Amino acid sequence: MLNRESGGMSDSIDRLYQAVLAARARDPAYSRTAKLVREGMTKMAKKLAEEAVEVGLDAVQGNREAVILESADLIYNLVVVLTESGITPDEIWREMDRREQLYGIAEKLPKTHSEIPPLRAIPIPRPAKIRR
């Protein structure tokens, strides 16, 4: 299972998620996040898709530095979409854990719906919150 207690990327995404939640209420004249949120889900989804395409194109071109930079933009835009969709990073981590138990961490779900077990097929306990 994914070890969220050790920190790393999941902690960064959790912090980013909290920062995006806070930024949504700021003045859009001073906050790019607030401006993006005010423009609506269509704009947020478009930005997410644009960043994903840029990561893919830079990877094909072998531009490592650009992949790193664009990946950070991709993750930011994904978190913006998640906040507006009411989805928490914890929900994503639980799904990752579920998939790891079913297929292994480096595998993707099968394409046909008949092969995909229901979300509640394997109960995964919620990890304890870490006090800081």
N, C-alpha and C positions, 0 to 999 in steps of 0.2 A: 504494500500500500504506500501511497505518497506520504512522506513524513513532513507534515507541516510544522511540527514542533521545532525542527532544526532551523527554521527561518528560510532565507533565500528568496526565490522568486515569488512564492505564495505570499510571504510577508510584504514584499514590494507591491504586489497587486492589491493586497488588502489595504495598504496605506494609500495607494492610488485611488482605490474605490472610495475610501473615506474622504479624500481630498476632492474628488469629483462631486460627491454628494454635497460637500460644503460649498464648492464653487458654483453650483447651479443657481444659488440665490444671489450671487454677486451681480454687480452692474456689468451688463454685456459690453459696455464701452471699455472696460478694463480687464475683463476676463474672457479669454477665448472659449473656455468651457461653457460659461453662461451664454455666450453668443451662439455657440453651436446648439445648446439645448433649446434655446428660444427659436431657432430655425426649424426645429421639429425632427421627428424620427426619420423622415425621408432624407434630410440632409445628413443626419448622423450615419445612417446606413450607407449613403453614398460615400462619405469620407472613409468608412470602414472598408468598403469594397475597393476604393482607390488605393488605400495603403496595402491591402492584400495583393493587389495586382503589382504594385511597385516592388514589394518584397519578392514576388515570384520572378519578375523581369530582372531585377538585380541579381538574384540567385543564378538565373540562366546565364547571365553575362559574367558571372564569377566575381562580382563586385562585393567582396566581403564587407567592407566598411559600410557601404550603402545598405546592405542587408541588415546590419546591426542597427543603423539609424532608422531605417524604415520599419523594422520590427518593433522598435520602441514606439513609433507612431501608431503602428497597427494595434499594439496592446492598449495604448491610451484610448484609441477610438473604440476598441472592443469594450473597454470598461465603461466608457460613456454610454454605449448602447445598452450594456447590462444594467446600469443604474436606471436608465429611463424605462427599461423593461421590467424593473422590480426584481431582478435576479441578483443574488449575492454571490461573491466568489466562493463562499462555502458550498453553495449548491453545485457549482462547477466541480469543486474538489471531490464532493461525494460521488458525482457521476464518473469522474476519473477513477476513483477507487473502485466503483462498481465494474467499470470496464476492465480494469486491471485484473480483478478477480475472475472475470469471465474469459478474457482473451489474452491477457498479458499487457503490460504497460505500453509496449510499442506496437500494438495492434489497434485497428480501427473496427468499428462495428460493421457487421455484414450489411450489404446493400438491400437485401430483400427483407421486408417487414416480418415475414414469417420466421426468419432466423433470429430476430432481435427479441431477447427476453423482456418482459415488462419491467418498468423502472423499479418496481417494488419486489422483484423476484428475489433479490438478495439484500436483506436489511443490513445497512451499514451504520453502526453507531456513530453519532456525531462526536467529534473529538472535543475534549474539554477545552474551555477557553483558557488561554495563558494569561495570567495576571502579570502586569508589568509595573 
